[in-house]
Amino acid sequence: MNKTTYILPLVLTIGFIGLYYNYTIGAKKERVQTKIVAEAAAQETLLKKQEAERMAKADSDKRIAERLAEEKKKEADKLAKWEAASKAIADDTASYLAQTAKSENEFKALTARLAAVRVEKDLATQARFDFDLEIEKALIAKRTSELEIQRLVEMIARKGGTTLGNMATIP
């Protein structure tokens, strides 16, 4: 057999083994580098995710704090309005009670004055009726006196035997 039959395949095999060895080393370096890059990317992604979670938690805490502060402010405003309304109602009630007491005293005074005026009116009416009664009695007494004078004049005239005829009535 020929030496070339053995040498050529052997050289080609050695060349192939060299190429293969060279390729596996390069591929191994490339895989390691790819793995390092992938781990770095995963680490970066994890860091970004942790940062995003931290920022989301901070934002959530901030919103919760703002909402609680807003609720406390609303509750404080509501309480202040309620207290102001209660104070206004209490002031109005006190004012109306004072006005009621004043009006009640005024009513009592006016009632007493009305009673006094009614008594005064009744006394004035009674005095007027008494005065009218006195006038009527005086007129009746005057009329009676005039009639008596007229009767006496007639009696005297009859006794004297003369009649005077129409005699003027004496006023």
LUMVOLO-82354 format. One record per residue (C-alpha): residue number from 1; y, x, z. Coordinates in pm, whole numbers, plus 50000, padded with zeros to 5 digits. Example, Ala and Ser with C-alpha at 12.3 -4.5 7.8 and 13.67 -1.06 7.14 Angstrom:
<nodes>
[1 [49550 51230 50780]],
[2 [49894 51367 50714]],
</nodes>
This chain:
<nodes>
[1 [50000 50000 50000]],
[2 [50333 50087 49933]],
[3 [50581 50204 50194]],
[4 [50852 49994 50056]],
[5 [50652 49688 50126]],
[6 [50669 49769 50486]],
[7 [51010 49930 50504]],
[8 [51208 49664 50323]],
[9 [51090 49377 50536]],
[10 [51132 49594 50843]],
[11 [51490 49686 50747]],
[12 [51566 49327 50664]],
[13 [51409 49211 50991]],
[14 [51610 49469 51186]],
[15 [51922 49365 50994]],
[16 [51843 49005 51066]],
[17 [51781 49083 51435]],
[18 [52115 49269 51444]],
[19 [52294 48980 51281]],
[20 [52114 48738 51504]],
[21 [52195 48945 51813]],
[22 [52558 48974 51701]],
[23 [52577 48602 51631]],
[24 [52417 48507 51969]],
[25 [52659 48732 52157]],
[26 [52957 48583 51969]],
[27 [52820 48232 52015]],
[28 [52761 48303 52384]],
[29 [53120 48429 52421]],
[30 [53243 48126 52227]],
[31 [53039 47890 52445]],
[32 [53166 48059 52759]],
[33 [53520 48042 52626]],
[34 [53474 47679 52524]],
[35 [53326 47607 52865]],
[36 [53623 47779 53032]],
[37 [53866 47585 52814]],
[38 [53678 47261 52886]],
[39 [53678 47335 53259]],
[40 [54048 47420 53243]],
[41 [54113 47097 53054]],
[42 [53901 46904 53305]],
[43 [54085 47077 53590]],
[44 [54420 46997 53425]],
[45 [54312 46637 53367]],
[46 [54199 46615 53731]],
[47 [54532 46758 53845]],
[48 [54722 46516 53621]],
[49 [54510 46232 53753]],
[50 [54571 46338 54112]],
[51 [54943 46374 54042]],
[52 [54950 46030 53875]],
[53 [54762 45881 54173]],
[54 [55001 46052 54415]],
[55 [55302 45925 54219]],
[56 [55150 45576 54196]],
[57 [55083 45577 54571]],
[58 [55438 45700 54640]],
[59 [55580 45435 54407]],
[60 [55359 45169 54565]],
[61 [55466 45279 54914]],
[62 [55828 45276 54802]],
[63 [55794 44926 54655]],
[64 [55616 44802 54968]],
[65 [55892 44953 55184]],
[66 [56161 44797 54963]],
[67 [55985 44460 54970]],
[68 [55947 44476 55349]],
[69 [56313 44577 55383]],
[70 [56414 44294 55151]],
[71 [56201 44046 55346]],
[72 [56351 44169 55674]],
[73 [56700 44139 55523]],
[74 [56624 43787 55399]],
[75 [56484 43695 55740]],
[76 [56789 43844 55911]],
[77 [57022 43658 55671]],
[78 [56827 43338 55727]],
[79 [56844 43387 56104]],
[80 [57217 43465 56084]],
[81 [57278 43153 55873]],
[82 [57071 42947 56114]],
[83 [57262 43085 56412]],
[84 [57594 43026 56235]],
[85 [57491 42670 56151]],
[86 [57372 42617 56510]],
[87 [57701 42754 56643]],
[88 [57897 42533 56403]],
[89 [57694 42231 56512]],
[90 [57742 42323 56879]],
[91 [58116 42370 56824]],
[92 [58140 42040 56636]],
[93 [57939 41868 56908]],
[94 [58164 42012 57180]],
[95 [58472 41913 56980]],
[96 [58343 41561 56923]],
[97 [58241 41528 57289]],
[98 [58589 41638 57396]],
[99 [58742 41397 57145]],
[100 [58508 41123 57270]],
[101 [58612 41190 57632]],
[102 [58978 41190 57528]],
[103 [58929 40869 57330]],
[104 [58741 40712 57619]],
[105 [59024 40797 57860]],
[106 [59274 40665 57607]],
[107 [59062 40350 57568]],
[108 [59056 40302 57947]],
[109 [59432 40353 57965]],
[110 [59493 40112 57677]],
[111 [59252 39859 57831]],
[112 [59435 39881 58163]],
[113 [59770 39850 57983]],
[114 [59637 39552 57784]],
[115 [59524 39386 58106]],
[116 [59867 39452 58261]],
[117 [60043 39319 57950]],
[118 [59821 39009 57953]],
[119 [59902 38951 58320]],
[120 [60270 39005 58240]],
[121 [60243 38764 57945]],
[122 [60067 38507 58161]],
[123 [60339 38544 58423]],
[124 [60610 38512 58156]],
[125 [60436 38208 58008]],
[126 [60399 38054 58353]],
[127 [60766 38132 58427]],
[128 [60867 37970 58096]],
[129 [60657 37662 58173]],
[130 [60806 37650 58523]],
[131 [61155 37687 58378]],
[132 [61083 37413 58120]],
[133 [60948 37197 58401]],
[134 [61264 37256 58604]],
[135 [61478 37166 58299]],
[136 [61274 36849 58243]],
[137 [61304 36760 58611]],
[138 [61680 36827 58597]],
[139 [61711 36609 58284]],
[140 [61508 36334 58448]],
[141 [61717 36364 58763]],
[142 [62035 36350 58554]],
[143 [61910 36047 58365]],
[144 [61803 35882 58686]],
[145 [62145 35957 58839]],
[146 [62324 35815 58537]],
[147 [62111 35502 58553]],
[148 [62177 35475 58924]],
[149 [62552 35515 58869]],
[150 [62541 35257 58594]],
[151 [62346 35016 58818]],
[152 [62593 35067 59104]],
[153 [62893 35012 58877]],
[154 [62736 34690 58754]],
[155 [62656 34575 59107]],
[156 [63008 34642 59216]],
[157 [63145 34465 58914]],
[158 [62931 34160 58985]],
[159 [63034 34154 59341]],
[160 [63393 34169 59236]],
[161 [63327 33894 58988]],
[162 [63442 34073 58689]],
[163 [63241 34241 58423]],
[164 [63392 34517 58234]],
[165 [63187 34456 57925]],
[166 [63082 34761 57744]],
[167 [63125 35048 57963]],
[168 [63102 35390 57836]],
[169 [62824 35582 57987]],
[170 [62931 35868 58194]],
[171 [62798 36187 58075]],
</nodes>
